[in-house]
Amino acid sequence: MSKVPGWLGKLGAGLTRMGQRLGERRAEDEPGEEPVPVPDSVPPPPAYAPAVAARPDPVAAIPWGIRVAAEAGWRLLVLAGTLWVLMKAISEVQLVVLAFVAALLITALLQPTVGRLRKWGLPRGLATAVTAITGFVIMGLVGWFVVWQVMDNLGDISDRVRDGIDELKRWLLDSPFHVTEQQINDIAKNLSDTIGTNTEEITSAGLQGVTVMVEILTGILLTMFSTLFLLYDGRKVWNWWLKLVPAQARPGVAGAGPRAWRTLTAYVRGTVVVALIDAIFIGLGIYFLDVPLAVPLGVFIFLFSFIPLVGAVVSGALAVIVALVTQGVFTALMVLLVVLAVQQIEGHVLQPFILGRAVRVHPLAVVLAVASGGLIAGIGGAVVAVPLVAVTNTVVGYLRAYSQEQALRTTPPPHGATAHGTAPTPPPGTPPKEGE
């Protein structure tokens, strides 16, 4: 009886396996939808289908020239934005910037005197004080003399201007331009009405003139203090500024700085000499032609000579106008001839000889620089523009040469056949060395 359950269990397991096999055979024999296999990749197209070209990479589809233009364009946009922000920042502190630049120009003019006094044995502080005080006293005396001359001759000039206007009126009436006395009176009446209707604007301009005078005095004080410190501690200021430059660019900037300073010194000293010669000779011509205010006009010519091209035209036109309204047409023509003759000698003889090649700038660059400086910062910007261009030209030239020299130093020396091909050949007739 004990063997019966084991036998029954084996029989049940066998029947179960037979049932599973029958079920599988029945499922194979019954018709039904076969499961669709999921492919691992897209099957290739049939042979009769047209070929479809693959889409290129978008970067490769853009022409090379457009890619270069785009790369340069966004860099130029970043540079233009940086310059715009810099110019806005400078315009907010324009008075301080112009005062410091004026101090740099005065320092470039007075620094050789400080060096000469130190060679004579004076301490640095005493040499700086003597040079600065002497320079500022001379400038103050010149300004006072000009104002004194103008105020002393103001009454005489008024009479001469009135007589000159009457003479100009008679000349216009007798000229071939067919100008009538009624037209001249109408012009005078229009000028009088314009002045009368714009009285409020003239008054506000006078009030603004007070503000301008305060700014001018502030700028003069800043210039004086900056000049004193630059004369005394200019080298320390330069060394401190070099510490702000990145270490990799510091050697190049350290070499460009002294060369830029020499260029600025040569420009300022040469311009002062040329302006002094212009003022002396044009002033003497005005004096011998009996034009009033010869000395103040000479000083104005000296000051305006610091603005290349434009300053000479403005100062010469001012001298001609004064001669016209005080002495008549003939004297004005003679003054014009004197101004043109002196300016031709200056442009073709004095500037190339005195300034030399170190600060030579192309006339187109001078015109564009003066115009840009005048638009940005007025008269001060026009004065500073040309020395800034000259210094920039010197710095860029030195940095280019320095970078080329550094590239040659870092280039590995030639070897093998290349070294044999680049080895210097001895000149003909040189006896061979031993072993050759």
TORVEX-856648 format. One line per 5 residues: number of its first residue (from 1); their letters; for each residue x, y, z of C-alpha. Coordinates in pm, 1 decimal, decimal comma, always signed. Layout:
BEGIN
NUM	A	X Y Z ~ ...
***
This chain:
BEGIN
1	MSKVP	+0,0 +0,0 +0,0 ~ +293,5 +231,8 +57,5 ~ +397,3 +217,2 -309,6 ~ +58,4 +333,9 -441,8 ~ +93,5 +715,2 -373,0
6	GWLGK	+436,4 +733,5 -543,2 ~ +304,3 +561,9 -848,1 ~ +3,0 +786,7 -864,1 ~ +222,1 +1099,9 -836,4 ~ +437,2 +991,8 -1129,7
11	LGAGL	+125,7 +919,0 -1332,3 ~ -16,5 +1267,5 -1260,4 ~ +307,4 +1441,6 -1359,4 ~ +320,8 +1247,0 -1684,8 ~ -40,5 +1338,3 -1767,3
16	TRMGQ	+35,6 +1704,7 -1698,7 ~ +329,1 +1705,0 -1940,3 ~ +120,3 +1533,6 -2205,7 ~ -150,0 +1801,9 -2164,5 ~ +103,7 +2082,1 -2211,1
21	RLGER	+241,1 +1923,1 -2527,3 ~ -107,9 +1877,0 -2670,1 ~ -183,9 +2245,1 -2595,9 ~ +128,0 +2360,3 -2775,1 ~ +49,9 +2147,1 -3081,8
26	RAEDE	-307,1 +2274,3 -3088,8 ~ -183,0 +2637,8 -3074,7 ~ +57,1 +2572,0 -3363,9 ~ -214,8 +2412,2 -3573,2 ~ -477,4 +2690,5 -3518,3
31	PGEEP	-448,0 +2987,1 -3769,9 ~ -372,6 +3329,8 -3617,4 ~ -171,1 +3655,3 -3655,1 ~ +198,1 +3612,8 -3622,2 ~ +374,7 +3861,7 -3390,4
36	VPVPD	+556,9 +4137,1 -3579,8 ~ +925,4 +4141,7 -3491,8 ~ +1060,7 +4478,0 -3380,3 ~ +1367,1 +4559,5 -3590,5 ~ +1676,6 +4695,1 -3422,8
41	SVPPP	+1748,2 +4942,1 -3709,2 ~ +1568,3 +5097,5 -4006,0 ~ +1581,1 +4861,5 -4301,5 ~ +1757,3 +4985,7 -4613,4 ~ +1538,5 +5126,8 -4888,7
46	PAYAP	+1460,9 +4907,3 -5185,7 ~ +1686,2 +4915,8 -5489,4 ~ +1431,8 +5099,4 -5707,8 ~ +1395,7 +5392,8 -5457,5 ~ +1579,7 +5723,3 -5551,2
51	AVAAR	+1890,6 +5807,6 -5350,1 ~ +1845,4 +6078,2 -5081,8 ~ +2154,5 +6286,7 -4992,1 ~ +2234,8 +6317,3 -4624,1 ~ +2191,4 +6663,4 -4468,1
56	PDPVA	+2527,1 +6836,3 -4401,8 ~ +2636,6 +6980,3 -4071,4 ~ +2496,7 +7339,0 -4031,1 ~ +2846,0 +7474,3 -3958,2 ~ +2981,3 +7314,7 -4276,4
61	AIPWG	+2687,6 +7450,1 -4478,6 ~ +2780,4 +7815,6 -4399,7 ~ +3051,2 +7954,9 -4631,3 ~ +3392,8 +8019,3 -4480,3 ~ +3384,4 +8391,4 -4553,5
66	IRVAA	+3054,4 +8439,8 -4369,4 ~ +3185,8 +8245,9 -4069,2 ~ +3496,9 +8467,0 -4057,8 ~ +3281,0 +8780,0 -4088,2 ~ +3055,8 +8660,0 -3805,0
71	EAGWR	+3353,3 +8581,6 -3579,9 ~ +3505,5 +8923,8 -3647,8 ~ +3164,8 +9093,1 -3617,1 ~ +3080,7 +8986,1 -3264,7 ~ +3434,4 +9069,1 -3149,1
76	LLVLA	+3402,0 +9416,0 -3303,4 ~ +3066,9 +9456,7 -3130,7 ~ +3222,6 +9370,0 -2795,5 ~ +3509,7 +9611,3 -2861,4 ~ +3270,3 +9888,3 -2969,2
81	GTLWV	+3058,8 +9834,3 -2657,5 ~ +3368,3 +9848,4 -2438,1 ~ +3483,1 +10171,5 -2603,3 ~ +3134,0 +10320,9 -2567,6 ~ +3122,2 +10242,5 -2195,3
86	LMKAI	+3475,6 +10381,4 -2156,4 ~ +3384,2 +10704,3 -2336,1 ~ +3071,2 +10745,2 -2122,4 ~ +3278,3 +10698,2 -1808,9 ~ +3537,2 +10950,7 -1931,1
91	SEVQL	+3265,1 +11203,9 -2018,8 ~ +3137,6 +11188,8 -1661,5 ~ +3481,9 +11285,7 -1526,9 ~ +3592,4 +11487,8 -1829,4 ~ +3733,6 +11771,8 -1619,6
96	VVLAF	+3959,2 +11537,5 -1421,1 ~ +4078,4 +11354,7 -1733,9 ~ +4160,9 +11675,5 -1921,0 ~ +4339,2 +11817,4 -1616,5 ~ +4552,3 +11504,2 -1583,2
101	VAALL	+4634,4 +11498,9 -1955,7 ~ +4729,5 +11868,1 -1939,5 ~ +4951,9 +11784,4 -1643,3 ~ +5117,2 +11510,3 -1850,2 ~ +5187,9 +11757,2 -2132,0
106	ITALL	+5329,1 +12018,9 -1892,0 ~ +5535,7 +11750,2 -1718,0 ~ +5678,1 +11638,1 -2052,1 ~ +5779,7 +12000,2 -2114,9 ~ +5931,2 +12063,3 -1770,1
111	QPTVG	+6085,9 +11723,2 -1694,3 ~ +6414,8 +11793,5 -1880,2 ~ +6461,3 +12105,5 -1666,7 ~ +6419,4 +11901,3 -1348,1 ~ +6675,2 +11651,0 -1472,4
116	RLRKW	+6921,1 +11928,3 -1555,6 ~ +6881,6 +12086,9 -1211,0 ~ +6938,3 +11749,7 -1044,5 ~ +7260,2 +11706,8 -1243,1 ~ +7372,3 +12041,8 -1103,2
121	GLPRG	+7335,6 +11901,8 -751,6 ~ +6988,4 +12017,0 -640,7 ~ +6772,5 +11765,9 -448,9 ~ +6471,0 +11624,3 -624,9 ~ +6218,8 +11819,4 -416,9
126	LATAV	+6395,5 +12152,1 -461,3 ~ +6447,7 +12096,3 -834,7 ~ +6079,9 +12008,6 -875,0 ~ +5965,7 +12312,7 -675,0 ~ +6191,1 +12554,3 -864,7
131	TAITG	+6085,9 +12418,7 -1204,9 ~ +5713,5 +12407,6 -1128,6 ~ +5698,2 +12749,7 -963,9 ~ +5900,2 +12911,3 -1244,5 ~ +5684,6 +12750,7 -1512,4
136	FVIMG	+5353,6 +12845,1 -1353,1 ~ +5473,0 +13200,1 -1282,3 ~ +5572,7 +13246,9 -1646,6 ~ +5234,8 +13114,5 -1764,5 ~ +5052,4 +13342,5 -1520,5
141	LVGWF	+5251,2 +13647,7 -1627,8 ~ +5178,5 +13577,1 -1993,3 ~ +4806,6 +13544,7 -1920,9 ~ +4804,8 +13862,5 -1714,0 ~ +4992,7 +14051,5 -1986,7
146	VVWQV	+4740,5 +13943,3 -2250,9 ~ +4443,3 +14050,3 -2039,3 ~ +4615,0 +14380,4 -1955,0 ~ +4684,1 +14453,1 -2321,5 ~ +4324,5 +14377,6 -2420,3
151	MDNLG	+4174,6 +14594,2 -2143,8 ~ +4419,7 +14878,4 -2205,5 ~ +4344,5 +14893,4 -2578,6 ~ +3971,9 +14823,1 -2554,7 ~ +3864,0 +15185,3 -2604,7
156	DISDR	+4094,6 +15239,3 -2900,0 ~ +3979,5 +14913,5 -3053,8 ~ +3612,7 +15017,5 -3023,2 ~ +3681,2 +15336,5 -3215,6 ~ +3883,9 +15153,7 -3477,0
161	VRDGI	+3619,2 +14885,5 -3515,3 ~ +3351,8 +15153,4 -3566,2 ~ +3564,8 +15328,2 -3827,2 ~ +3645,8 +14995,8 -3988,6 ~ +3277,2 +14904,6 -4013,0
166	DELKR	+3202,6 +15241,7 -4176,5 ~ +3488,7 +15188,3 -4422,3 ~ +3368,8 +14835,0 -4496,6 ~ +3020,9 +14974,1 -4556,5 ~ +3154,9 +15229,7 -4805,0
171	WLLDS	+3361,3 +14959,7 -4975,4 ~ +3054,1 +14736,6 -5015,5 ~ +2854,7 +15025,1 -5160,6 ~ +3127,0 +15096,3 -5418,3 ~ +3202,5 +14727,8 -5488,1
176	PFHVT	+3080,8 +14539,9 -5798,0 ~ +2850,2 +14325,1 -5581,1 ~ +2565,8 +14580,8 -5620,0 ~ +2498,5 +14603,5 -5247,0 ~ +2259,5 +14885,4 -5155,7
181	EQQIN	+2250,3 +15089,6 -4837,4 ~ +1900,3 +14959,3 -4764,0 ~ +2028,0 +14600,6 -4763,3 ~ +2308,8 +14691,3 -4522,7 ~ +2062,9 +14868,8 -4291,5
186	DIAKN	+1830,1 +14567,7 -4303,1 ~ +2116,2 +14337,1 -4201,9 ~ +2207,7 +14566,6 -3911,1 ~ +1840,3 +14584,5 -3802,3 ~ +1807,7 +14205,1 -3814,5
191	LSDTI	+2117,8 +14169,2 -3598,2 ~ +1980,1 +14418,8 -3347,8 ~ +1641,8 +14243,2 -3336,3 ~ +1811,1 +13905,4 -3292,6 ~ +2011,0 +14034,1 -2996,4
196	GTNTE	+1699,5 +14190,5 -2844,9 ~ +1483,5 +13879,4 -2877,7 ~ +1756,7 +13651,5 -2741,6 ~ +1831,7 +13856,9 -2431,1 ~ +1716,8 +13574,4 -2202,9
201	EITSA	+1940,9 +13324,0 -2379,9 ~ +2234,3 +13563,8 -2358,2 ~ +2171,8 +13610,5 -1985,4 ~ +2157,0 +13235,1 -1928,0 ~ +2475,3 +13198,2 -2131,4
206	GLQGV	+2637,9 +13452,5 -1901,4 ~ +2528,1 +13252,9 -1598,2 ~ +2667,1 +12939,8 -1759,0 ~ +2986,1 +13132,2 -1818,5 ~ +3023,2 +13169,5 -1441,2
211	TVMVE	+2996,1 +12792,1 -1403,9 ~ +3251,8 +12746,9 -1680,7 ~ +3491,6 +12982,2 -1502,1 ~ +3457,4 +12780,6 -1182,0 ~ +3529,7 +12460,5 -1376,2
216	ILTGI	+3830,7 +12623,4 -1542,4 ~ +3972,7 +12729,6 -1205,6 ~ +3915,1 +12378,7 -1068,3 ~ +4088,6 +12228,6 -1370,2 ~ +4384,2 +12466,0 -1328,5
221	LLTMF	+4427,9 +12365,0 -963,5 ~ +4405,0 +11994,1 -1050,3 ~ +4659,6 +12043,6 -1327,9 ~ +4903,0 +12220,7 -1093,9 ~ +4884,5 +11953,4 -823,7
226	STLFL	+4908,4 +11670,3 -1078,0 ~ +5211,1 +11834,0 -1240,6 ~ +5388,3 +11867,3 -905,9 ~ +5337,2 +11502,5 -817,8 ~ +5430,8 +11379,7 -1166,5
231	LYDGR	+5751,0 +11584,0 -1163,9 ~ +5845,7 +11456,4 -819,0 ~ +5719,2 +11095,0 -819,6 ~ +5659,4 +11019,6 -1185,8 ~ +5873,3 +10704,2 -1183,0
236	KVWNW	+5698,2 +10567,6 -873,6 ~ +5358,3 +10633,2 -1034,7 ~ +5469,6 +10443,9 -1345,0 ~ +5601,2 +10148,7 -1141,7 ~ +5274,0 +10133,8 -946,3
241	WLKLV	+5074,6 +10132,1 -1269,1 ~ +5291,2 +9849,2 -1407,1 ~ +5187,8 +9631,1 -1113,4 ~ +4828,5 +9648,5 -1239,9 ~ +4928,8 +9503,7 -1577,9
246	PAQAR	+4908,8 +9120,9 -1612,5 ~ +5243,6 +8950,0 -1560,9 ~ +5260,1 +8809,3 -1914,7 ~ +5213,5 +9153,7 -2074,9 ~ +5425,5 +9344,4 -1821,2
251	PGVAG	+5764,6 +9318,8 -2003,2 ~ +5620,3 +9456,0 -2327,2 ~ +5437,6 +9739,9 -2153,2 ~ +5747,4 +9821,8 -1946,9 ~ +5947,2 +9858,9 -2268,0
256	AGPRA	+5678,7 +10060,1 -2449,1 ~ +5633,3 +10311,0 -2164,9 ~ +5971,2 +10490,8 -2186,6 ~ +5946,8 +10507,9 -2565,2 ~ +5598,5 +10657,0 -2543,4
261	WRTLT	+5725,1 +10914,5 -2292,4 ~ +6014,1 +11011,3 -2520,9 ~ +5769,5 +11054,4 -2808,8 ~ +5542,0 +11272,7 -2596,1 ~ +5834,7 +11482,8 -2473,3
266	AYVRG	+5964,7 +11531,9 -2828,1 ~ +5617,3 +11627,9 -2949,6 ~ +5552,2 +11881,6 -2673,3 ~ +5894,0 +12046,0 -2695,4 ~ +5883,2 +12057,9 -3075,6
271	TVVVA	+5530,0 +12198,1 -3077,8 ~ +5626,2 +12467,6 -2826,3 ~ +5923,9 +12571,8 -3039,5 ~ +5717,9 +12578,8 -3360,9 ~ +5432,3 +12768,4 -3193,1
276	LIDAI	+5677,1 +13022,0 -3047,8 ~ +5832,9 +13085,0 -3390,2 ~ +5486,3 +13128,2 -3546,2 ~ +5377,3 +13370,2 -3275,6 ~ +5696,0 +13579,3 -3298,4
281	FIGLG	+5704,3 +13617,4 -3675,7 ~ +5329,6 +13665,0 -3729,0 ~ +5319,1 +13902,3 -3430,6 ~ +5605,6 +14107,0 -3577,0 ~ +5425,4 +14123,7 -3911,4
286	IYFLD	+5107,1 +14242,9 -3742,2 ~ +5302,9 +14496,3 -3537,1 ~ +5480,4 +14649,8 -3838,7 ~ +5148,1 +14670,6 -4025,0 ~ +5018,1 +14882,8 -3733,8
291	VPLAV	+4739,8 +14639,8 -3641,1 ~ +4625,2 +14688,5 -3279,3 ~ +4660,0 +14411,4 -3019,7 ~ +4969,4 +14270,3 -3188,1 ~ +5097,7 +14110,9 -2864,6
296	PLGVF	+4765,1 +13950,5 -2759,1 ~ +4716,5 +13822,5 -3112,5 ~ +5067,0 +13672,5 -3099,9 ~ +4978,4 +13495,1 -2774,8 ~ +4656,8 +13361,9 -2927,0
301	IFLFS	+4851,4 +13235,7 -3227,6 ~ +5093,2 +13062,1 -2989,1 ~ +4811,5 +12891,0 -2798,4 ~ +4612,9 +12788,5 -3106,3 ~ +4925,9 +12639,4 -3263,7
306	FIPLV	+4887,2 +12345,0 -3023,9 ~ +4583,1 +12241,7 -3232,7 ~ +4738,0 +12115,0 -3559,4 ~ +4594,6 +12247,0 -3886,2 ~ +4272,7 +12383,5 -3733,1
311	GAVVS	+4448,6 +12611,0 -3481,7 ~ +4660,7 +12777,5 -3750,3 ~ +4352,0 +12850,3 -3961,3 ~ +4152,1 +12991,1 -3668,9 ~ +4432,4 +13211,2 -3532,0
316	GALAV	+4522,6 +13338,6 -3879,6 ~ +4158,5 +13417,4 -3955,5 ~ +4131,4 +13606,5 -3624,4 ~ +4434,4 +13821,0 -3710,8 ~ +4295,8 +13894,2 -4059,4
321	IVALV	+3953,6 +13993,4 -3918,6 ~ +4109,1 +14229,5 -3664,0 ~ +4317,3 +14388,1 -3940,1 ~ +4011,1 +14414,8 -4165,0 ~ +3786,8 +14596,1 -3914,9
326	TQGVF	+4062,7 +14823,0 -3783,5 ~ +4291,2 +14900,7 -4079,3 ~ +4099,0 +14814,7 -4394,9 ~ +4108,0 +14565,8 -4678,2 ~ +4466,9 +14627,8 -4792,9
331	TALMV	+4614,1 +14573,3 -4447,4 ~ +4399,4 +14261,0 -4404,6 ~ +4539,8 +14120,1 -4731,7 ~ +4895,0 +14193,0 -4616,1 ~ +4829,4 +14018,0 -4282,9
336	LLVVL	+4688,3 +13720,4 -4476,1 ~ +5007,8 +13701,6 -4684,8 ~ +5222,7 +13712,2 -4370,0 ~ +5017,6 +13436,3 -4204,3 ~ +5027,0 +13213,0 -4512,8
341	AVQQI	+5402,4 +13261,7 -4559,7 ~ +5483,6 +13176,1 -4197,4 ~ +5253,0 +12874,1 -4198,8 ~ +5408,2 +12740,7 -4520,4 ~ +5755,5 +12770,0 -4367,3
346	EGHVL	+5626,5 +12597,4 -4055,1 ~ +5467,8 +12306,0 -4241,5 ~ +5752,2 +12236,7 -4484,6 ~ +6063,2 +12336,1 -4287,7 ~ +6009,2 +12374,9 -3913,0
351	QPFIL	+5794,6 +12072,0 -3830,9 ~ +6000,4 +11813,6 -4026,7 ~ +6324,7 +11957,4 -3887,9 ~ +6220,1 +12008,0 -3523,4 ~ +5972,1 +11727,0 -3465,4
356	GRAVR	+6156,7 +11473,3 -3678,5 ~ +6043,9 +11123,3 -3769,5 ~ +5973,5 +11013,2 -3412,2 ~ +5636,8 +11188,8 -3395,8 ~ +5548,9 +11214,4 -3763,8
361	VHPLA	+5179,5 +11143,7 -3821,2 ~ +5002,7 +11132,0 -4156,9 ~ +4795,7 +11447,9 -4230,1 ~ +4478,2 +11241,8 -4272,9 ~ +4529,5 +11091,1 -3927,1
366	VVLAV	+4587,0 +11442,8 -3789,6 ~ +4263,2 +11576,4 -3940,8 ~ +4054,3 +11279,7 -3824,2 ~ +4210,6 +11286,8 -3476,2 ~ +4152,7 +11660,2 -3431,4
371	ASGGL	+3793,0 +11632,5 -3554,6 ~ +3718,2 +11334,9 -3327,9 ~ +3882,7 +11497,7 -3026,4 ~ +3691,3 +11820,2 -3084,8 ~ +3359,4 +11636,4 -3110,4
376	IAGIG	+3424,8 +11432,8 -2797,2 ~ +3583,1 +11688,9 -2562,5 ~ +3586,4 +12026,8 -2737,3 ~ +3905,3 +12232,1 -2756,1 ~ +4080,1 +12018,7 -2493,8
381	GAVVA	+4010,4 +11704,6 -2692,9 ~ +4143,5 +11865,4 -3011,3 ~ +4466,7 +11961,6 -2831,2 ~ +4515,7 +11613,4 -2684,3 ~ +4417,5 +11414,1 -2995,9
386	VPLVA	+4738,3 +11442,0 -3199,6 ~ +4987,5 +11361,3 -2918,3 ~ +4763,9 +11068,8 -2824,8 ~ +4779,4 +10938,6 -3182,7 ~ +5158,6 +10987,8 -3193,1
391	VTNTV	+5207,7 +10801,3 -2864,6 ~ +4971,3 +10522,3 -2973,1 ~ +5162,2 +10485,5 -3299,1 ~ +5490,6 +10448,2 -3107,7 ~ +5345,5 +10197,8 -2859,1
396	VGYLR	+5180,7 +9980,8 -3125,2 ~ +5499,3 +9974,5 -3333,9 ~ +5710,7 +9869,8 -3036,3 ~ +5466,5 +9601,3 -2920,8 ~ +5450,8 +9456,6 -3272,7
401	AYSQE	+5829,8 +9437,1 -3292,9 ~ +5846,1 +9294,5 -2938,5 ~ +5592,5 +9020,8 -3016,9 ~ +5782,1 +8923,9 -3332,1 ~ +6107,5 +8904,6 -3136,6
406	QALRT	+5944,3 +8687,9 -2869,2 ~ +5802,5 +8457,8 -3137,7 ~ +6148,7 +8414,3 -3288,5 ~ +6294,1 +8335,1 -2946,6 ~ +6035,1 +8068,0 -2872,8
411	TPPPH	+6070,1 +7902,8 -3217,1 ~ +6281,3 +7582,4 -3189,4 ~ +6615,8 +7602,1 -3371,9 ~ +6645,8 +7415,3 -3702,8 ~ +6813,3 +7074,8 -3705,4
416	GATAH	+6915,4 +6807,7 -3951,3 ~ +6878,1 +6888,0 -4319,0 ~ +6689,3 +7206,5 -4233,6 ~ +6980,2 +7329,3 -4024,6 ~ +7220,9 +7251,2 -4307,5
421	GTAPT	+7002,6 +7440,4 -4552,4 ~ +6972,1 +7746,3 -4329,4 ~ +7334,4 +7753,3 -4211,2 ~ +7518,1 +8071,3 -4312,1 ~ +7751,1 +8023,9 -4604,2
426	PPPGT	+8096,6 +8179,1 -4583,7 ~ +8172,9 +8459,7 -4826,6 ~ +8372,7 +8365,8 -5135,5 ~ +8748,6 +8361,8 -5089,3 ~ +8729,4 +8251,9 -4725,7
431	PPKEG	+8983,9 +7971,7 -4657,1 ~ +8826,6 +7649,8 -4529,3 ~ +8871,2 +7551,8 -4167,6 ~ +9070,5 +7250,9 -4057,3 ~ +8894,4 +6924,9 -4119,5
436	E	+8681,7 +7056,2 -4404,6
***
